[in-house]
């Protein structure tokens, strides 16, 4: 039985206007990603990978074309509905971690569940589960400002996983990590892959060229898939 389609991108264009200039960042992107696939968007800085990720997440809207998440057109939804869909189905891991420095690891990971209406007991269980999976539970009471780069990244992973999304999007996730922490991050991705998560990574890190688990490299040049 074929796995279901998680992400469908059809004839996607993204153009930005700077004064009277028009800059085409993405051109004619077509891409289908099935459940459980790991796709690595490879390309130099400025190739359009990050813009493509933000369109998949519904953080930005295309100039033309569409993005469907499990059949729902996230690119056509008003912002409020797009953010609800994102909260349920997509976990995001950013290059700069985006943690609240004055909050503990535990509090940072709890935040995405606050609007969920879950009981506190369930929230604690989910937070503990994702902290364990991301291998950061031993630091749960530590303030984010006191963490190392690798610990911040693992906290960001736990936060992305806490709502149990089917899709994980990673934007240059190893850009601020040393080699050892990058390899630890890739190990966690391997675990997520074995759990059947759909993973999309935007990166130019050569460590992603030969992952130990099945993945598809999608090269991007000048806003196009080549």
C-alpha positions as CSV (number, residue, x, y, z in Angstrom):
1,X,0.0,0.0,0.0
2,X,1.4,3.4,-0.9
3,X,1.9,5.9,1.9
4,X,-0.3,8.9,1.8
5,X,0.8,12.3,0.3
6,X,1.8,14.7,3.0
7,X,3.1,17.7,1.1
8,X,2.1,18.7,-2.5
9,X,3.6,21.7,-4.1
10,X,2.2,22.7,-7.5
11,X,3.7,25.3,-9.8
12,X,4.9,27.4,-6.9
13,X,6.3,30.9,-7.5
14,X,7.4,33.5,-5.0
15,X,8.3,37.0,-6.1
16,X,9.4,39.9,-3.8
17,X,9.2,43.6,-4.8
18,X,12.0,46.0,-3.9
19,X,10.9,49.4,-5.0
20,X,10.4,49.0,-8.8
21,X,12.5,45.8,-8.9
22,X,10.9,42.4,-8.9
23,X,13.0,39.6,-7.5
24,X,12.0,36.0,-8.3
25,X,13.0,33.8,-5.3
26,X,11.2,30.6,-6.3
27,X,10.2,29.6,-9.9
28,X,8.0,26.8,-11.0
29,X,8.5,24.5,-8.0
30,X,6.7,21.1,-8.2
31,X,7.4,18.6,-5.4
32,X,5.4,15.7,-3.8
33,X,6.5,14.3,-0.5
34,X,4.9,11.2,1.0
35,X,4.4,10.1,4.6
36,X,7.7,8.9,6.2
37,X,9.9,10.4,3.5
38,X,13.0,12.5,4.4
39,X,13.8,15.1,1.8
40,X,17.0,17.2,1.9
41,X,16.7,20.6,0.0
42,X,20.4,21.2,-0.9
43,X,21.7,24.5,-2.2
44,X,23.9,27.5,-1.5
45,X,22.7,30.4,0.5
46,X,20.1,32.3,-1.6
47,X,19.0,29.3,-3.6
48,X,15.4,29.6,-2.2
49,X,15.4,26.7,0.3
50,X,14.4,28.7,3.4
51,X,11.6,30.5,1.4
52,X,10.3,27.2,0.2
53,X,10.2,25.9,3.8
54,X,8.3,28.9,5.0
55,X,5.7,28.4,2.3
56,X,5.3,24.8,3.2
57,X,4.8,25.9,6.9
58,X,2.3,28.6,5.8
59,X,4.4,31.3,7.3
60,X,4.5,33.0,3.9
61,X,2.1,33.0,0.9
62,X,3.1,32.2,-2.6
63,X,2.8,34.7,-5.5
64,X,1.4,31.8,-7.6
65,X,0.8,28.1,-7.3
66,X,-0.2,26.2,-4.1
67,X,1.0,24.1,-1.2
68,X,-1.2,21.3,0.2
69,X,-0.6,19.8,3.6
70,X,-2.3,16.4,3.8
71,X,-4.7,17.7,1.1
72,X,-5.4,21.0,2.9
73,X,-4.4,24.1,0.9
74,X,-2.3,25.9,3.6
75,X,-1.2,28.5,1.1
76,X,-4.9,29.6,0.6
77,X,-5.9,29.7,4.2
78,X,-6.2,32.9,6.2
79,X,-3.3,33.3,8.7
80,X,-5.3,32.2,11.7
81,X,-6.4,28.9,10.1
82,X,-2.9,28.4,8.6
83,X,-1.4,28.8,12.1
84,X,-4.0,26.3,13.5
85,X,-3.0,23.8,10.8
86,X,0.7,24.4,11.5
87,X,0.2,23.9,15.3
88,X,-1.5,20.5,14.7
89,X,0.6,19.0,11.8
90,X,4.0,20.7,11.6
91,X,7.0,20.9,13.9
92,X,9.7,23.5,13.0
93,X,13.4,23.5,13.9
94,X,15.2,26.8,13.1
95,X,18.8,27.7,12.6
96,X,18.7,30.2,15.5
97,X,16.7,27.9,17.9
98,X,14.2,30.7,18.7
99,X,14.0,29.9,22.4
100,X,12.8,32.2,25.2
101,X,16.1,32.7,26.9
102,X,14.5,33.7,30.3
103,X,12.4,30.5,30.4
104,X,13.5,27.0,31.4
105,X,13.9,24.1,29.0
106,X,10.6,22.7,30.4
107,X,8.7,26.0,29.9
108,X,10.0,26.5,26.3
109,X,8.8,23.0,25.4
110,X,5.4,23.5,27.1
111,X,4.5,26.7,25.3
112,X,3.2,25.0,22.0
113,X,0.7,22.9,24.1
114,X,-0.9,25.8,26.0
115,X,-3.6,26.5,23.4
116,X,-4.4,22.7,23.1
117,X,-6.9,22.5,25.9
118,X,-5.1,19.4,27.4
119,X,-5.1,18.8,31.1
120,X,-1.8,19.7,32.9
121,X,-1.1,16.0,33.6
122,X,-1.2,15.2,29.8
123,X,0.9,18.3,29.0
124,X,3.6,17.1,31.5
125,X,3.6,13.6,30.0
126,X,4.0,14.9,26.5
127,X,6.7,17.4,27.5
128,X,8.6,14.6,29.3
129,X,8.3,12.3,26.3
130,X,9.7,14.8,23.9
131,X,12.5,15.9,26.2
132,X,13.5,12.3,26.5
133,X,13.4,11.7,22.8
134,X,15.5,14.8,22.2
135,X,17.9,13.7,24.9
136,X,17.6,16.9,27.0
137,X,15.4,15.8,29.9
138,X,18.4,16.1,32.3
139,X,18.4,19.9,31.7
140,X,14.7,20.5,32.0
141,X,14.9,23.0,34.8
142,X,17.9,25.0,33.3
143,X,17.2,28.4,31.8
144,X,17.6,28.5,28.0
145,X,20.2,31.3,28.4
146,X,22.5,28.9,30.2
147,X,22.5,26.1,27.6
148,X,25.2,25.3,25.1
149,X,24.5,25.5,21.3
150,X,23.9,21.7,21.1
151,X,21.6,21.8,24.2
152,X,19.6,24.7,22.7
153,X,19.2,22.7,19.5
154,X,17.9,19.6,21.4
155,X,15.5,21.8,23.3
156,X,14.3,23.2,19.9
157,X,13.8,19.6,18.7
158,X,11.8,18.7,21.8
159,X,9.6,21.8,21.3
160,X,9.0,20.8,17.6
161,X,8.0,17.3,18.7
162,X,5.8,18.0,21.7
163,X,2.5,18.3,19.8
164,X,3.4,15.0,17.9
165,X,3.3,16.5,14.4
166,X,3.5,14.3,11.4
167,X,5.8,16.7,9.5
168,X,9.1,18.1,10.8
169,X,10.7,21.1,8.9
170,X,14.3,21.9,9.6
171,X,15.9,25.2,8.4
172,X,19.8,25.0,8.4
173,X,19.6,23.0,11.6
174,X,23.3,22.4,12.0
175,X,24.5,25.9,11.0
176,X,25.3,26.9,14.5
177,X,26.5,23.4,15.8
178,X,30.0,21.8,15.8
179,X,30.5,18.5,14.1
180,X,29.8,16.3,17.2
181,X,26.5,18.1,17.9
182,X,25.6,18.0,14.2
183,X,26.0,14.2,14.3
184,X,23.9,14.0,17.5
185,X,21.2,16.0,15.7
186,X,21.3,13.6,12.7
187,X,20.9,10.6,15.1
188,X,17.7,12.2,16.5
189,X,16.5,12.7,12.9
190,X,17.1,9.0,12.3
191,X,14.9,8.1,15.3
192,X,12.2,10.4,14.0
193,X,12.5,8.8,10.5
194,X,12.0,5.4,12.1
195,X,8.9,6.7,13.8
196,X,7.4,7.5,10.4
197,X,7.7,11.3,10.6
198,X,7.9,13.2,7.3
199,X,11.1,15.3,7.4
200,X,12.1,18.2,5.2
201,X,15.6,19.7,5.7
202,X,17.0,22.9,4.1
203,X,20.7,22.8,4.3
204,X,24.1,23.2,2.6
205,X,25.9,21.0,5.2
206,X,27.7,18.1,3.5
207,X,26.9,15.9,6.5
208,X,23.4,15.5,5.0
209,X,24.8,14.1,1.7
210,X,25.1,10.5,3.0
211,X,22.6,9.9,5.9
212,X,22.5,6.5,7.5
213,X,18.7,6.4,6.8
214,X,16.8,6.6,3.5
215,X,16.6,10.2,2.2
216,X,16.1,12.0,-1.1
217,X,18.4,15.0,-2.0
218,X,16.5,17.7,-3.9
219,X,19.1,20.2,-5.3
220,X,18.0,23.8,-5.6
221,X,19.7,26.5,-7.7
222,X,18.5,30.1,-8.2
223,X,15.0,29.3,-7.0
224,X,14.5,26.2,-9.0
225,X,14.6,22.5,-8.4
226,X,17.3,21.1,-10.7
